[in-house]
């Protein structure tokens, strides 16, 4: 045990976060996301939701300030007028850790392609739809 590290950050996930370099990406997938088929490195956190996972990660993980949108969400398939409620929660959470950070959006298959190239994928048990997120690591200042 170490002091001050949220217990949701498993030794495996901490190792991955430490190994990642500037520009590497990590995917946080909801419960419907095909994590095992897109992951180069897979971390399972099935009993947890995406918000608690992202909150714990962002305490230690700098977002890339050299790109316009260091956080990316998967667009709703077929468009749709209603924005998933969890997106607003993501905005608030990311703004708390990295004020002014812009969030980008890509379609489903672009998201999957980026995920296949990502350093790691974290599978959660999140039940909200369209709760998948990609974070691009920045530099520690």
C-alpha positions, 0 to 999 in steps of 0.5 A: 500500500502507498499513501494518497493513491486511490485504491481504484488505481491497481498496480497494473494500471499505475504501471501502465500510467507510469510507462506511458509517454507524451502523446500516448493514449489510454482508452476508458471503455464503458461496459458495452465497449469491445475492450478485449478486441481493441486493446494492446494492453487491457486493464479490467476494472469491471466493478467501477464506473468511468467517472470514478476511474477517470477522476482517479487517473487525472489526479496523476495524469497530465493531459496533452497541452500541445493538441487542441483536444486531448480528450475524445468521446465517441459520437452517438451513432446516427446523430441524435439530438439528445447528448448523453448525460455523462458527457456533461459529467465528463466536461465538469470532471475534466475541467476540474483537473485540467481547466479549459481542456477541449473535448473532441468527438469522433465516430464509432469506427474512428474511435475503435481505430484509435483504440487499437493504437492506444497504449492501453484500454481500461474496461469498466462496468459503466452502464451509461451509453456513449461513456467511452473516452480517450485521454492523450498524455501530456508532459509533467511540468 
